Amino acid sequence: MASLLLLLLLSPLSTTAASSGAYPTIPGTMDTSFPASQDSKLIPIRREVYGDGRIFDITHRYTSDMPSMGSENGLGQFLRLPESMKNGSFANISEMKLITHTGTHVDAPGHYYDHYFDAGFDVDTLDLEVLNGPGLLIDVPRGTNITAEVMKSLHIPKGARRVLFRTENTDRRLMFKNQIDTSFVGFTTDGAKWLVDNTDIKLVGIDYLAVAAWSDLVPAHLVLLKSRVRLMQCKVIK
């Protein structure tokens, strides 16, 4: 559940709150004198600027035909409206059902370590100072997974804490195909170990559903999640 909570916070749905902390008043919902005929002109505001900063939303929109682990036909119907005002209910009540390993998400330490899972190391225990802030976007050489040799060639500067790796997954638009493609680019075990041993990176981002290459899926994850400090945010680049 914690993974799903963070997933929602990272989605565009979380950007509609007003700066005062209250939800914005939508004309026609609070003012009963507002003509119903003007409802078609309502346009929700999606704020990007807060204080002195600007939010760049690089999360993927959740759609029924986006790829999903364990499914050959995409995510499928994940959002329903069991209670609808159009059908006589007093309110619109949505229902959402999907695995937390969907779209833009963060892997909790307990994702691959059962003792972390049992101890309660969910995503709500992760450091928000690591999850938020300036990041370095790097283009990975094409035609290869992210190996130790590739990591050396990237010359990532010391002090870089958040790095997003843009690979040929983006060129091939894999996140816009409903079937999982196991030939996606990701970290090999030696590439993950090189990152841990030789950089200051705490947040690793990649442009597909898993940070590790299919052939090294488990061992590379184990390397990156072992310390509970280093995080993985998957599929961060549109």
C-alpha positions in Angstrom: 0.0 0.0 0.0 2.9 2.4 0.7 4.2 1.9 -2.8 0.8 2.7 -4.2 0.6 5.9 -2.1 3.9 7.2 -3.4 3.0 6.3 -6.9 -0.1 8.5 -6.5 1.9 11.3 -5.1 4.2 11.2 -8.0 1.3 11.3 -10.5 -0.3 14.4 -12.1 -3.2 13.8 -9.8 -1.3 15.3 -6.9 -0.6 18.7 -8.5 -4.0 20.3 -8.1 -3.8 21.5 -4.5 -3.8 25.2 -3.9 -0.8 26.9 -2.2 -2.8 27.5 0.9 -3.1 23.7 1.4 -6.8 23.7 0.6 -8.4 22.2 -2.5 -9.2 24.8 -5.2 -12.8 25.9 -5.5 -14.2 24.8 -8.8 -17.0 27.1 -10.2 -20.3 25.3 -10.2 -19.5 23.0 -7.3 -19.7 25.5 -4.4 -21.6 28.4 -5.9 -25.2 27.2 -6.6 -25.9 30.4 -8.6 -23.4 29.4 -11.3 -25.3 28.5 -14.5 -25.1 24.8 -15.3 -24.9 25.7 -19.0 -21.3 27.0 -18.4 -20.0 23.7 -17.1 -18.5 22.9 -20.5 -16.2 25.9 -20.1 -14.6 24.6 -16.9 -10.9 23.9 -17.3 -8.9 22.5 -14.3 -5.7 24.3 -13.4 -2.6 22.2 -13.3 -0.1 24.2 -11.3 3.7 23.9 -12.0 5.1 26.8 -10.1 5.2 26.7 -6.3 7.1 29.5 -4.4 10.4 30.0 -6.2 10.5 26.5 -7.8 8.9 24.8 -10.8 7.7 21.2 -11.0 8.7 19.3 -14.1 6.4 16.3 -14.3 8.3 13.4 -15.9 5.9 10.7 -14.8 4.0 8.6 -17.3 0.3 8.9 -17.6 -1.5 5.7 -16.5 -3.4 4.2 -19.4 -5.0 0.8 -19.9 -2.6 -0.1 -22.7 0.7 0.7 -21.0 3.0 -2.3 -20.3 2.5 -4.1 -17.1 4.6 -6.9 -15.5 2.8 -10.2 -15.7 0.4 -9.1 -18.5 0.6 -9.7 -22.2 -2.1 -7.2 -23.0 -1.1 -4.1 -21.0 -2.4 -2.8 -17.7 -6.1 -3.2 -18.7 -9.0 -1.5 -17.0 -7.7 -0.2 -13.7 -10.1 2.7 -13.0 -13.8 2.3 -12.4 -16.6 4.5 -11.2 -18.8 2.2 -9.1 -20.8 5.2 -7.8 -21.8 7.8 -10.4 -23.9 11.0 -10.0 -25.0 10.5 -13.6 -26.5 7.2 -12.5 -28.3 8.7 -9.4 -25.6 8.4 -6.7 -25.0 11.4 -4.4 -21.3 11.6 -5.3 -18.8 10.3 -7.8 -16.7 7.6 -6.2 -13.7 6.1 -8.1 -12.2 2.7 -7.6 -8.6 1.9 -8.7 -7.0 -1.5 -8.8 -3.5 -2.1 -10.1 -0.2 -3.5 -8.9 2.2 -1.0 -7.4 4.9 -2.0 -9.8 3.2 0.1 -12.5 4.3 3.1 -14.5 6.5 5.6 -12.7 7.2 4.1 -9.3 9.9 3.7 -6.6 11.2 0.4 -5.5 11.1 0.0 -1.7 14.0 -1.8 0.1 11.7 -4.7 0.8 11.0 -5.2 -2.9 13.9 -7.8 -3.1 14.8 -8.2 0.6 12.3 -10.1 2.7 13.8 -9.1 6.0 13.4 -5.4 5.0 9.8 -6.2 4.0 9.1 -7.8 7.3 10.7 -4.9 9.2 8.4 -2.4 7.4 10.9 -0.7 5.1 8.2 0.5 2.7 8.5 3.5 0.4 7.1 5.8 3.1 10.4 5.2 5.0 12.5 6.6 2.2 14.2 10.0 2.5 12.3 12.7 0.6 15.5 14.8 0.5 16.9 12.0 -1.8 13.7 11.7 -3.9 13.5 15.5 -4.6 16.0 17.9 -6.0 18.3 18.6 -9.0 19.2 15.5 -11.1 21.7 14.7 -13.8 20.3 13.3 -17.1 22.7 11.1 -19.0 22.4 9.5 -22.4 23.7 5.9 -22.3 25.6 4.5 -25.3 23.2 2.6 -27.5 23.4 -1.1 -28.2 24.4 -2.1 -24.7 23.2 -2.7 -21.1 24.6 -0.5 -18.4 27.7 -2.5 -17.5 30.7 -1.5 -15.4 32.5 -0.5 -18.6 29.7 1.7 -19.6 29.5 3.3 -16.2 33.2 4.1 -16.3 32.8 5.7 -19.8 30.0 8.1 -18.5 32.4 10.0 -16.2 29.6 10.9 -13.8 30.9 13.7 -11.6 31.5 13.1 -7.9 28.7 14.6 -5.8 26.0 13.7 -8.2 23.2 12.1 -6.1 20.4 11.7 -8.5 21.0 10.4 -12.0 18.5 9.5 -14.7 19.8 7.1 -17.4 18.2 7.7 -20.8 18.7 4.6 -23.0 17.4 3.1 -26.2 14.3 2.1 -24.3 13.2 5.7 -25.0 14.2 5.5 -28.7 12.2 2.3 -29.1 9.2 3.8 -27.2 8.9 0.7 -25.1 6.7 2.4 -22.6 4.1 3.0 -25.3 3.8 -0.7 -26.2 1.4 -2.8 -24.2 3.5 -6.0 -24.2 6.5 -6.4 -22.0 9.7 -6.4 -24.0 12.4 -8.4 -22.2 15.1 -7.0 -24.4 14.9 -3.6 -22.6 18.2 -1.9 -21.5 19.0 -2.0 -17.8 21.8 -2.4 -15.3 23.9 -5.6 -15.2 25.2 -6.8 -11.9 28.7 -5.5 -12.5 27.3 -2.1 -13.6 25.2 -1.8 -10.4 28.2 -2.8 -8.3 30.4 -0.2 -10.0 27.8 2.5 -9.3 27.6 1.5 -5.6 31.4 1.4 -5.2 32.5 4.4 -7.2 29.8 7.1 -7.2 27.7 9.2 -4.7 24.5 8.3 -6.5 21.5 7.7 -4.2 18.7 7.8 -6.7 18.8 5.8 -9.9 16.3 6.5 -12.6 15.8 4.6 -15.9 13.3 4.6 -18.7 11.5 1.3 -18.3 9.7 -0.8 -15.8 12.8 -2.3 -14.2 16.2 -0.8 -13.4 18.0 -4.1 -14.0 18.4 -5.9 -17.3 16.2 -9.0 -17.7 19.2 -11.3 -17.6 20.4 -9.8 -14.3 17.0 -8.9 -12.9 17.5 -10.3 -9.3 21.3 -9.9 -8.7 21.4 -6.3 -9.9 18.4 -5.3 -7.8 20.0 -6.9 -4.7 23.2 -4.8 -5.2 21.3 -1.5 -5.6 18.8 -2.1 -2.7 21.2 -3.7 -0.1 22.0 -0.5 1.8 18.4 0.7 2.1 19.8 4.2 1.2 20.2 3.8 -2.5 16.8 4.0 -4.2 15.5 3.1 -7.6 12.9 5.1 -9.5 11.9 3.2 -12.6 10.6 4.6 -15.9 11.1 8.2 -15.1 11.6 9.6 -18.6 8.7 10.2 -21.0 
